[in-house]
Amino acid sequence: MKKLHKLLFLLLSVFMFTSCGNEHERDQIPYVYVNFEIYPNTIDYIPIGGYAYVSGGYKGIIIYHYLADEFKAYERACPYDPLEDNSRVFVDNSGLIAVDTVCGSQFLLTDGSPIKGPANIGLKQYRTRYDGYKLQVMN
């Protein structure tokens, strides 16, 4: 019975340390209040599958037009090296992948998930609300 308790303790310890390490990356992105509106059907037009860079957040925000009535908003600070001065996420030529200029991490814009490391957690995502005319981005 003692061996079982030791084994459970060891497994729990390993699980706790590995899961905490992933969250530590995102915790380093400084909190910046975000709450703004854009009008993607007017001069700010963003076609489905398209994107735009906007001011806001810590290092800027990528607005990605995912579906006809759905937008995604991602922080441009990479979760792997958010405090690195020259680090910023840019959308590559495919229009589907965001790449960190310093560490080379790549993220899928459909959900922000990492597809190439060293980052092992996704981009910080802001909430969006779209009413067919106005897009609100907030945290």
Order of alpha helices (4+ residues) and beta strands (2+ residues): alpha-beta-beta-beta-beta-beta-beta-beta-beta-beta-beta
